[in-house]
Amino acid sequence: MKIDIVSVFPEYFEVAGLSLLGKAQDKGLVTVKAHNLRDWTHDVHHSVDDTPVGGGAGMVMKPQVWAECLDDLLGLDAAGAEETGDAQATPTERSEDAPVQQARDGRGGRPVLIFPNPSAPLFKQADAAELSQADHLIFGCGRYEGYDARIPDYYRGQGLDVREYSIGDYVLNGGEVAVSVMMEAIARLLPGFMGNPASIEEESYTGAKPLLEYRQYTRPTNWRGMEVPQVLISGDHAKVDRFRWDEALERTSRIRPDLIERLDCSQLDKHDLAK
Ligand code: 6GU
């Protein structure tokens, strides 16, 4: 998988060289490259934003700079004359789906464009799983009060797969942290990324049981006078499974009742339904 990230703070992504993501890069499973959006500016101030049309506080990221950058990363020709005239018009005989074809043939398979946006749908484990199948992801980090809404719309119009996601109901200063979160959630699902693939199977939100996980313990079984639940040292695997499933169900209904509402009831037995 190839990951390109566009940001005005590309240094932020130096961390991608560390930890498991760094190892995955060494193994050739994934390559992560962070680009500085300002490299696609032409003015002396390298400005990437402007005041909002219609008024209001803050600044909005300009579409021209983003498009020059994204066209480059996608291997697309400049689509046409820009409002400012800073990109030359290229009137061609190109057919409707030519840009997508170009993008596909360009750098590593059909790309998916992803823009973090606090006002977008929530990024879920299912999205991470789906995106882990892609060959090429391009993340565009917005800063300040966001980016011109025509940017994602334009690339959708070009036939590209464009996503906008929020990572939760809180406000961050920009998309960088959100991209780190999404990138890690996606990359760890790549085959060969995890040392032990079984640890992915059992996790919360995935697999047959989309519940919060049961609590874990290790030795010593008595620590500072605190015992681990006796059933876990009974050696009775059926009882251990039952105990863990009960705990997962109890914790989920208490902490995340929204997950219980979405639970497939065919996964529950009489014992569960009694509670
Ligand atoms: Cl994706 N961006 C920003 N700026 N804030 C957020 C977010 C994204 N998701 C939650 N808060």
py3Dmol code that shows the C-alpha trace and the ligand (Angstrom):
import py3Dmol

protein = """\
ATOM      1  CA  MET A   1       0.000   0.000   0.000  1.00  0.00           C
ATOM      2  CA  LYS A   2       1.178   3.494  -0.841  1.00  0.00           C
ATOM      3  CA  ILE A   3       0.118   6.361   1.436  1.00  0.00           C
ATOM      4  CA  ASP A   4       0.592  10.013   0.519  1.00  0.00           C
ATOM      5  CA  ILE A   5      -0.226  12.691   3.070  1.00  0.00           C
ATOM      6  CA  VAL A   6      -0.584  16.371   2.250  1.00  0.00           C
ATOM      7  CA  SER A   7      -0.215  18.824   5.110  1.00  0.00           C
ATOM      8  CA  VAL A   8       1.243  22.209   5.976  1.00  0.00           C
ATOM      9  CA  PHE A   9       3.020  20.352   8.801  1.00  0.00           C
ATOM     10  CA  PRO A  10       4.563  17.342   7.043  1.00  0.00           C
ATOM     11  CA  GLU A  11       7.117  16.973   9.873  1.00  0.00           C
ATOM     12  CA  TYR A  12       4.212  15.825  11.978  1.00  0.00           C
ATOM     13  CA  PHE A  13       4.340  12.499  10.147  1.00  0.00           C
ATOM     14  CA  GLU A  14       7.961  11.689  10.953  1.00  0.00           C
ATOM     15  CA  VAL A  15       6.448   9.422  13.609  1.00  0.00           C
ATOM     16  CA  ALA A  16       5.323   7.114  10.787  1.00  0.00           C
ATOM     17  CA  GLY A  17       8.922   5.842  10.750  1.00  0.00           C
ATOM     18  CA  LEU A  18       8.575   4.551  14.319  1.00  0.00           C
ATOM     19  CA  SER A  19       6.955   1.561  15.926  1.00  0.00           C
ATOM     20  CA  LEU A  20       5.007  -1.054  13.966  1.00  0.00           C
ATOM     21  CA  LEU A  21       4.260   1.342  11.107  1.00  0.00           C
ATOM     22  CA  GLY A  22       8.001   1.945  10.717  1.00  0.00           C
ATOM     23  CA  LYS A  23       8.627  -1.810  10.709  1.00  0.00           C
ATOM     24  CA  ALA A  24       5.892  -2.278   8.094  1.00  0.00           C
ATOM     25  CA  GLN A  25       7.661   0.318   5.927  1.00  0.00           C
ATOM     26  CA  ASP A  26      10.979  -1.524   6.363  1.00  0.00           C
ATOM     27  CA  LYS A  27       9.239  -4.765   5.344  1.00  0.00           C
ATOM     28  CA  GLY A  28       7.868  -3.031   2.236  1.00  0.00           C
ATOM     29  CA  LEU A  29       4.218  -3.535   3.246  1.00  0.00           C
ATOM     30  CA  VAL A  30       3.509   0.160   3.127  1.00  0.00           C
ATOM     31  CA  THR A  31       5.238   3.382   2.123  1.00  0.00           C
ATOM     32  CA  VAL A  32       4.248   6.634   3.788  1.00  0.00           C
ATOM     33  CA  LYS A  33       5.236   9.942   2.235  1.00  0.00           C
ATOM     34  CA  ALA A  34       4.264  13.310   3.697  1.00  0.00           C
ATOM     35  CA  HIS A  35       4.178  16.296   1.320  1.00  0.00           C
ATOM     36  CA  ASN A  36       4.158  19.993   2.152  1.00  0.00           C
ATOM     37  CA  LEU A  37       1.129  21.672   0.579  1.00  0.00           C
ATOM     38  CA  ARG A  38       3.108  24.927   0.399  1.00  0.00           C
ATOM     39  CA  ASP A  39       5.379  23.329  -2.213  1.00  0.00           C
ATOM     40  CA  TRP A  40       2.490  23.805  -4.661  1.00  0.00           C
ATOM     41  CA  THR A  41       2.091  27.541  -4.027  1.00  0.00           C
ATOM     42  CA  HIS A  42       3.486  30.185  -6.400  1.00  0.00           C
ATOM     43  CA  ASP A  43       3.307  33.363  -4.329  1.00  0.00           C
ATOM     44  CA  VAL A  44       6.114  34.653  -2.120  1.00  0.00           C
ATOM     45  CA  HIS A  45       4.068  34.110   1.027  1.00  0.00           C
ATOM     46  CA  HIS A  46       3.256  30.479   0.109  1.00  0.00           C
ATOM     47  CA  SER A  47      -0.318  31.148   1.168  1.00  0.00           C
ATOM     48  CA  VAL A  48      -2.740  28.250   1.273  1.00  0.00           C
ATOM     49  CA  ASP A  49      -5.818  29.928   2.710  1.00  0.00           C
ATOM     50  CA  ASP A  50      -8.144  32.864   2.290  1.00  0.00           C
ATOM     51  CA  THR A  51     -11.126  34.445   4.060  1.00  0.00           C
ATOM     52  CA  PRO A  52     -14.495  32.632   3.896  1.00  0.00           C
ATOM     53  CA  VAL A  53     -16.884  33.664   1.124  1.00  0.00           C
ATOM     54  CA  GLY A  54     -20.038  34.926   2.851  1.00  0.00           C
ATOM     55  CA  GLY A  55     -18.088  36.169   5.842  1.00  0.00           C
ATOM     56  CA  GLY A  56     -17.321  34.694   9.224  1.00  0.00           C
ATOM     57  CA  ALA A  57     -14.276  34.009  11.336  1.00  0.00           C
ATOM     58  CA  GLY A  58     -11.135  32.192  10.342  1.00  0.00           C
ATOM     59  CA  MET A  59      -9.605  31.091   7.078  1.00  0.00           C
ATOM     60  CA  VAL A  60     -10.481  28.489   4.469  1.00  0.00           C
ATOM     61  CA  MET A  61      -7.955  26.509   2.441  1.00  0.00           C
ATOM     62  CA  LYS A  62      -7.866  27.549  -1.219  1.00  0.00           C
ATOM     63  CA  PRO A  63      -8.907  25.075  -3.892  1.00  0.00           C
ATOM     64  CA  GLN A  64      -6.247  26.033  -6.481  1.00  0.00           C
ATOM     65  CA  VAL A  65      -3.254  25.016  -4.348  1.00  0.00           C
ATOM     66  CA  TRP A  66      -4.892  21.752  -3.303  1.00  0.00           C
ATOM     67  CA  ALA A  67      -5.808  20.877  -6.868  1.00  0.00           C
ATOM     68  CA  GLU A  68      -2.289  21.466  -8.183  1.00  0.00           C
ATOM     69  CA  CYS A  69      -0.947  19.243  -5.450  1.00  0.00           C
ATOM     70  CA  LEU A  70      -3.563  16.492  -5.800  1.00  0.00           C
ATOM     71  CA  ASP A  71      -3.387  16.503  -9.623  1.00  0.00           C
ATOM     72  CA  ASP A  72       0.354  15.905  -9.259  1.00  0.00           C
ATOM     73  CA  LEU A  73      -0.024  13.091  -6.734  1.00  0.00           C
ATOM     74  CA  LEU A  74      -2.769  11.502  -8.829  1.00  0.00           C
ATOM     75  CA  GLY A  75      -0.767  11.833 -12.033  1.00  0.00           C
ATOM     76  CA  LEU A  76      -3.543  13.947 -13.590  1.00  0.00           C
ATOM     77  CA  ASP A  77      -3.016  16.796 -16.026  1.00  0.00           C
ATOM     78  CA  ALA A  78      -4.231  20.186 -14.863  1.00  0.00           C
ATOM     79  CA  ALA A  79      -7.938  20.030 -15.614  1.00  0.00           C
ATOM     80  CA  GLY A  80      -8.441  23.490 -16.994  1.00  0.00           C
ATOM     81  CA  ALA A  81      -7.995  27.185 -16.513  1.00  0.00           C
ATOM     82  CA  GLU A  82      -8.019  28.211 -12.893  1.00  0.00           C
ATOM     83  CA  GLU A  83      -9.808  31.298 -11.746  1.00  0.00           C
ATOM     84  CA  THR A  84      -6.485  32.989 -11.098  1.00  0.00           C
ATOM     85  CA  GLY A  85      -4.999  31.728 -14.327  1.00  0.00           C
ATOM     86  CA  ASP A  86      -2.061  30.180 -12.479  1.00  0.00           C
ATOM     87  CA  ALA A  87      -2.573  26.818 -14.178  1.00  0.00           C
ATOM     88  CA  GLN A  88      -2.652  26.653 -17.941  1.00  0.00           C
ATOM     89  CA  ALA A  89      -5.774  25.398 -19.652  1.00  0.00           C
ATOM     90  CA  THR A  90      -5.257  22.092 -21.376  1.00  0.00           C
ATOM     91  CA  PRO A  91      -8.173  21.613 -23.718  1.00  0.00           C
ATOM     92  CA  THR A  92      -8.013  17.989 -24.784  1.00  0.00           C
ATOM     93  CA  GLU A  93     -10.073  15.316 -26.452  1.00  0.00           C
ATOM     94  CA  ARG A  94      -9.985  13.392 -23.148  1.00  0.00           C
ATOM     95  CA  SER A  95     -12.984  11.160 -22.525  1.00  0.00           C
ATOM     96  CA  GLU A  96     -15.120  11.338 -19.375  1.00  0.00           C
ATOM     97  CA  ASP A  97     -13.276   8.702 -17.395  1.00  0.00           C
ATOM     98  CA  ALA A  98      -9.795   9.535 -18.610  1.00  0.00           C
ATOM     99  CA  PRO A  99      -8.610  11.166 -15.360  1.00  0.00           C
ATOM    100  CA  VAL A 100      -9.539   8.102 -13.336  1.00  0.00           C
ATOM    101  CA  GLN A 101      -7.853   5.865 -15.863  1.00  0.00           C
ATOM    102  CA  GLN A 102      -4.772   8.055 -15.682  1.00  0.00           C
ATOM    103  CA  ALA A 103      -4.869   7.929 -11.900  1.00  0.00           C
ATOM    104  CA  ARG A 104      -5.223   4.176 -11.948  1.00  0.00           C
ATOM    105  CA  ASP A 105      -2.336   3.736 -14.322  1.00  0.00           C
ATOM    106  CA  GLY A 106      -0.262   6.331 -12.530  1.00  0.00           C
ATOM    107  CA  ARG A 107       1.095   5.445  -9.130  1.00  0.00           C
ATOM    108  CA  GLY A 108      -0.102   2.191  -7.659  1.00  0.00           C
ATOM    109  CA  GLY A 109      -3.682   1.196  -8.402  1.00  0.00           C
ATOM    110  CA  ARG A 110      -6.947   3.057  -7.942  1.00  0.00           C
ATOM    111  CA  PRO A 111      -6.397   5.816  -5.379  1.00  0.00           C
ATOM    112  CA  VAL A 112      -8.750   6.778  -2.572  1.00  0.00           C
ATOM    113  CA  LEU A 113      -8.738  10.415  -1.470  1.00  0.00           C
ATOM    114  CA  ILE A 114      -9.469  10.963   2.217  1.00  0.00           C
ATOM    115  CA  PHE A 115     -10.135  14.314   3.887  1.00  0.00           C
ATOM    116  CA  PRO A 116     -10.435  14.515   7.680  1.00  0.00           C
ATOM    117  CA  ASN A 117     -13.365  16.741   8.530  1.00  0.00           C
ATOM    118  CA  PRO A 118     -15.025  17.161  11.956  1.00  0.00           C
ATOM    119  CA  SER A 119     -18.380  17.648  10.194  1.00  0.00           C
ATOM    120  CA  ALA A 120     -18.240  14.366   8.272  1.00  0.00           C
ATOM    121  CA  PRO A 121     -19.489  10.851   9.122  1.00  0.00           C
ATOM    122  CA  LEU A 122     -17.577   8.979  11.839  1.00  0.00           C
ATOM    123  CA  PHE A 123     -14.639   6.826  10.813  1.00  0.00           C
ATOM    124  CA  LYS A 124     -15.417   3.246  11.916  1.00  0.00           C
ATOM    125  CA  GLN A 125     -13.530  -0.049  12.052  1.00  0.00           C
ATOM    126  CA  ALA A 126     -15.496  -1.162   8.973  1.00  0.00           C
ATOM    127  CA  ASP A 127     -14.064   1.832   7.067  1.00  0.00           C
ATOM    128  CA  ALA A 128     -10.554   0.902   8.204  1.00  0.00           C
ATOM    129  CA  ALA A 129     -11.133  -2.674   7.013  1.00  0.00           C
ATOM    130  CA  GLU A 130     -12.428  -1.541   3.625  1.00  0.00           C
ATOM    131  CA  LEU A 131      -9.632   0.990   3.105  1.00  0.00           C
ATOM    132  CA  SER A 132      -6.976  -1.579   4.053  1.00  0.00           C
ATOM    133  CA  GLN A 133      -7.822  -3.236   0.693  1.00  0.00           C
ATOM    134  CA  ALA A 134      -6.822  -0.150  -1.325  1.00  0.00           C
ATOM    135  CA  ASP A 135      -3.490   0.166  -3.143  1.00  0.00           C
ATOM    136  CA  HIS A 136      -3.100   3.903  -2.764  1.00  0.00           C
ATOM    137  CA  LEU A 137      -4.453   6.316  -0.144  1.00  0.00           C
ATOM    138  CA  ILE A 138      -4.049  10.070  -0.308  1.00  0.00           C
ATOM    139  CA  PHE A 139      -4.872  11.977   2.883  1.00  0.00           C
ATOM    140  CA  GLY A 140      -5.421  15.732   2.672  1.00  0.00           C
ATOM    141  CA  CYS A 141      -5.056  17.480   6.017  1.00  0.00           C
ATOM    142  CA  GLY A 142      -7.127  20.611   6.356  1.00  0.00           C
ATOM    143  CA  ARG A 143      -6.070  23.302   8.792  1.00  0.00           C
ATOM    144  CA  TYR A 144      -7.756  26.356  10.233  1.00  0.00           C
ATOM    145  CA  GLU A 145     -11.510  26.449   9.596  1.00  0.00           C
ATOM    146  CA  GLY A 146     -11.373  23.820   6.899  1.00  0.00           C
ATOM    147  CA  TYR A 147     -10.999  23.552   3.129  1.00  0.00           C
ATOM    148  CA  ASP A 148     -13.057  24.791   0.196  1.00  0.00           C
ATOM    149  CA  ALA A 149     -15.956  22.342  -0.200  1.00  0.00           C
ATOM    150  CA  ARG A 150     -15.403  22.168  -3.962  1.00  0.00           C
ATOM    151  CA  ILE A 151     -12.126  20.258  -3.538  1.00  0.00           C
ATOM    152  CA  PRO A 152     -13.647  16.874  -2.625  1.00  0.00           C
ATOM    153  CA  ASP A 153     -16.612  17.538  -4.930  1.00  0.00           C
ATOM    154  CA  TYR A 154     -14.300  18.196  -7.867  1.00  0.00           C
ATOM    155  CA  TYR A 155     -12.403  14.911  -7.487  1.00  0.00           C
ATOM    156  CA  ARG A 156     -15.668  13.010  -6.986  1.00  0.00           C
ATOM    157  CA  GLY A 157     -16.787  14.577 -10.236  1.00  0.00           C
ATOM    158  CA  GLN A 158     -13.625  13.204 -11.831  1.00  0.00           C
ATOM    159  CA  GLY A 159     -14.786   9.710 -10.867  1.00  0.00           C
ATOM    160  CA  LEU A 160     -12.434   9.253  -7.931  1.00  0.00           C
ATOM    161  CA  ASP A 161     -13.297   7.547  -4.647  1.00  0.00           C
ATOM    162  CA  VAL A 162     -13.315  10.491  -2.213  1.00  0.00           C
ATOM    163  CA  ARG A 163     -14.066  10.121   1.508  1.00  0.00           C
ATOM    164  CA  GLU A 164     -14.494  12.615   4.320  1.00  0.00           C
ATOM    165  CA  TYR A 165     -14.380  11.382   7.910  1.00  0.00           C
ATOM    166  CA  SER A 166     -14.461  12.671  11.463  1.00  0.00           C
ATOM    167  CA  ILE A 167     -12.711  10.634  14.152  1.00  0.00           C
ATOM    168  CA  GLY A 168     -14.991  11.668  17.013  1.00  0.00           C
ATOM    169  CA  ASP A 169     -17.215  14.282  18.576  1.00  0.00           C
ATOM    170  CA  TYR A 170     -14.585  16.784  19.625  1.00  0.00           C
ATOM    171  CA  VAL A 171     -12.641  19.510  17.856  1.00  0.00           C
ATOM    172  CA  LEU A 172      -8.989  19.266  16.824  1.00  0.00           C
ATOM    173  CA  ASN A 173      -6.884  22.073  15.363  1.00  0.00           C
ATOM    174  CA  GLY A 174      -6.374  20.304  12.085  1.00  0.00           C
ATOM    175  CA  GLY A 175      -6.518  17.012  10.253  1.00  0.00           C
ATOM    176  CA  GLU A 176      -3.040  15.769  11.170  1.00  0.00           C
ATOM    177  CA  VAL A 177      -3.961  13.883  14.330  1.00  0.00           C
ATOM    178  CA  ALA A 178      -7.067  12.466  12.668  1.00  0.00           C
ATOM    179  CA  VAL A 179      -4.976  11.217   9.746  1.00  0.00           C
ATOM    180  CA  SER A 180      -2.519   9.557  12.145  1.00  0.00           C
ATOM    181  CA  VAL A 181      -5.425   7.788  13.793  1.00  0.00           C
ATOM    182  CA  MET A 182      -7.003   6.610  10.532  1.00  0.00           C
ATOM    183  CA  MET A 183      -3.674   5.600   9.012  1.00  0.00           C
ATOM    184  CA  GLU A 184      -2.794   3.434  12.014  1.00  0.00           C
ATOM    185  CA  ALA A 185      -6.245   1.814  12.099  1.00  0.00           C
ATOM    186  CA  ILE A 186      -5.938   0.981   8.385  1.00  0.00           C
ATOM    187  CA  ALA A 187      -2.275  -0.064   8.196  1.00  0.00           C
ATOM    188  CA  ARG A 188      -2.451  -2.527  11.089  1.00  0.00           C
ATOM    189  CA  LEU A 189      -5.029  -4.518   9.107  1.00  0.00           C
ATOM    190  CA  LEU A 190      -2.592  -5.086   6.227  1.00  0.00           C
ATOM    191  CA  PRO A 191      -1.671  -8.763   5.976  1.00  0.00           C
ATOM    192  CA  GLY A 192       1.700  -9.253   7.682  1.00  0.00           C
ATOM    193  CA  PHE A 193       1.528  -6.022   9.690  1.00  0.00           C
ATOM    194  CA  MET A 194       0.740  -7.599  13.054  1.00  0.00           C
ATOM    195  CA  GLY A 195       3.056 -10.161  14.607  1.00  0.00           C
ATOM    196  CA  ASN A 196       0.039 -12.172  15.736  1.00  0.00           C
ATOM    197  CA  PRO A 197      -2.965 -11.908  13.373  1.00  0.00           C
ATOM    198  CA  ALA A 198      -5.158 -13.661  15.977  1.00  0.00           C
ATOM    199  CA  SER A 199      -5.012 -10.536  18.119  1.00  0.00           C
ATOM    200  CA  ILE A 200      -6.933  -8.679  15.390  1.00  0.00           C
ATOM    201  CA  GLU A 201      -9.640 -11.375  15.282  1.00  0.00           C
ATOM    202  CA  GLU A 202     -10.578 -11.013  18.961  1.00  0.00           C
ATOM    203  CA  GLU A 203     -10.606  -7.237  19.115  1.00  0.00           C
ATOM    204  CA  SER A 204     -13.487  -5.014  20.001  1.00  0.00           C
ATOM    205  CA  TYR A 205     -15.636  -3.738  17.121  1.00  0.00           C
ATOM    206  CA  THR A 206     -14.581  -6.494  14.720  1.00  0.00           C
ATOM    207  CA  GLY A 207     -15.273 -10.141  14.117  1.00  0.00           C
ATOM    208  CA  ALA A 208     -18.438 -11.947  15.101  1.00  0.00           C
ATOM    209  CA  LYS A 209     -18.777 -10.059  18.393  1.00  0.00           C
ATOM    210  CA  PRO A 210     -18.792  -6.279  17.962  1.00  0.00           C
ATOM    211  CA  LEU A 211     -18.573  -5.694  21.703  1.00  0.00           C
ATOM    212  CA  LEU A 212     -16.147  -4.039  24.074  1.00  0.00           C
ATOM    213  CA  GLU A 213     -13.503  -6.499  25.167  1.00  0.00           C
ATOM    214  CA  TYR A 214     -13.535  -8.396  28.450  1.00  0.00           C
ATOM    215  CA  ARG A 215     -10.912  -7.355  31.012  1.00  0.00           C
ATOM    216  CA  GLN A 216      -7.505  -9.024  30.930  1.00  0.00           C
ATOM    217  CA  TYR A 217      -5.151 -10.158  33.717  1.00  0.00           C
ATOM    218  CA  THR A 218      -1.665 -11.615  33.877  1.00  0.00           C
ATOM    219  CA  ARG A 219       0.417 -13.126  36.685  1.00  0.00           C
ATOM    220  CA  PRO A 220       0.692 -12.932  39.667  1.00  0.00           C
ATOM    221  CA  THR A 221      -2.875 -14.120  40.273  1.00  0.00           C
ATOM    222  CA  ASN A 222      -2.751 -12.379  43.655  1.00  0.00           C
ATOM    223  CA  TRP A 223      -1.212  -8.921  43.453  1.00  0.00           C
ATOM    224  CA  ARG A 224      -1.263  -6.541  46.418  1.00  0.00           C
ATOM    225  CA  GLY A 225      -4.090  -8.612  47.824  1.00  0.00           C
ATOM    226  CA  MET A 226      -6.150  -8.388  44.646  1.00  0.00           C
ATOM    227  CA  GLU A 227      -7.202 -11.738  43.168  1.00  0.00           C
ATOM    228  CA  VAL A 228      -7.926 -12.352  39.508  1.00  0.00           C
ATOM    229  CA  PRO A 229     -11.409 -13.888  38.938  1.00  0.00           C
ATOM    230  CA  GLN A 230     -11.178 -17.523  40.108  1.00  0.00           C
ATOM    231  CA  VAL A 231     -12.796 -18.915  36.951  1.00  0.00           C
ATOM    232  CA  LEU A 232      -9.806 -17.773  34.889  1.00  0.00           C
ATOM    233  CA  ILE A 233      -7.482 -20.144  36.774  1.00  0.00           C
ATOM    234  CA  SER A 234     -10.004 -23.026  36.778  1.00  0.00           C
ATOM    235  CA  GLY A 235      -8.670 -24.494  33.528  1.00  0.00           C
ATOM    236  CA  ASP A 236     -12.283 -24.960  32.346  1.00  0.00           C
ATOM    237  CA  HIS A 237     -12.185 -23.326  28.905  1.00  0.00           C
ATOM    238  CA  ALA A 238     -15.941 -23.392  28.385  1.00  0.00           C
ATOM    239  CA  LYS A 239     -16.451 -21.609  31.720  1.00  0.00           C
ATOM    240  CA  VAL A 240     -13.716 -19.084  30.863  1.00  0.00           C
ATOM    241  CA  ASP A 241     -15.365 -18.330  27.497  1.00  0.00           C
ATOM    242  CA  ARG A 242     -18.755 -17.927  29.157  1.00  0.00           C
ATOM    243  CA  PHE A 243     -17.307 -15.613  31.825  1.00  0.00           C
ATOM    244  CA  ARG A 244     -15.558 -13.430  29.223  1.00  0.00           C
ATOM    245  CA  TRP A 245     -18.594 -13.218  26.956  1.00  0.00           C
ATOM    246  CA  ASP A 246     -20.816 -12.270  29.925  1.00  0.00           C
ATOM    247  CA  GLU A 247     -18.354  -9.601  30.969  1.00  0.00           C
ATOM    248  CA  ALA A 248     -18.082  -8.198  27.427  1.00  0.00           C
ATOM    249  CA  LEU A 249     -21.866  -8.041  27.190  1.00  0.00           C
ATOM    250  CA  GLU A 250     -22.262  -6.441  30.637  1.00  0.00           C
ATOM    251  CA  ARG A 251     -19.541  -3.837  30.036  1.00  0.00           C
ATOM    252  CA  THR A 252     -20.893  -3.015  26.575  1.00  0.00           C
ATOM    253  CA  SER A 253     -24.474  -2.497  27.779  1.00  0.00           C
ATOM    254  CA  ARG A 254     -23.225  -0.257  30.601  1.00  0.00           C
ATOM    255  CA  ILE A 255     -20.531   1.750  28.753  1.00  0.00           C
ATOM    256  CA  ARG A 256     -21.672   1.664  25.109  1.00  0.00           C
ATOM    257  CA  PRO A 257     -25.394   0.855  24.924  1.00  0.00           C
ATOM    258  CA  ASP A 258     -25.333   2.098  21.302  1.00  0.00           C
ATOM    259  CA  LEU A 259     -23.263  -0.960  20.367  1.00  0.00           C
ATOM    260  CA  ILE A 260     -25.786  -3.322  21.972  1.00  0.00           C
ATOM    261  CA  GLU A 261     -28.578  -1.815  19.875  1.00  0.00           C
ATOM    262  CA  ARG A 262     -26.685  -2.789  16.748  1.00  0.00           C
ATOM    263  CA  LEU A 263     -25.912  -6.312  17.966  1.00  0.00           C
ATOM    264  CA  ASP A 264     -27.137  -9.206  15.874  1.00  0.00           C
ATOM    265  CA  CYS A 265     -29.512 -11.008  18.267  1.00  0.00           C
ATOM    266  CA  SER A 266     -28.875 -14.385  16.636  1.00  0.00           C
ATOM    267  CA  GLN A 267     -25.514 -14.229  18.415  1.00  0.00           C
ATOM    268  CA  LEU A 268     -27.221 -14.242  21.791  1.00  0.00           C
ATOM    269  CA  ASP A 269     -28.399 -17.335  23.644  1.00  0.00           C
ATOM    270  CA  LYS A 270     -31.098 -17.852  26.298  1.00  0.00           C
ATOM    271  CA  HIS A 271     -28.606 -17.103  29.063  1.00  0.00           C
ATOM    272  CA  ASP A 272     -27.809 -13.695  27.490  1.00  0.00           C
ATOM    273  CA  LEU A 273     -31.397 -12.738  26.808  1.00  0.00           C
ATOM    274  CA  ALA A 274     -32.339 -13.440  30.441  1.00  0.00           C
ATOM    275  CA  LYS A 275     -30.136 -10.516  31.512  1.00  0.00           C
TER     276      LYS A 275
END
"""
ligand_1 = """\
11
6GU
Cl -11.214 14.652 11.126
N -10.637 17.059 12.056
C -10.661 17.998 13.003
N -10.076 19.177 12.781
N -11.245 17.822 14.183
C -11.816 16.649 14.400
C -11.817 15.619 13.453
C -11.212 15.855 12.278
N -12.479 14.567 13.958
C -12.869 14.944 15.153
N -12.466 16.185 15.440
"""
view = py3Dmol.view(width=600, height=400)
view.addModel(protein, "pdb")
view.setStyle({"model": 0}, {"cartoon": {"style": "trace"}})
view.addModel(ligand_1, "xyz")
view.setStyle({"model": 1}, {"stick": {}})
view.zoomTo()
view.show()
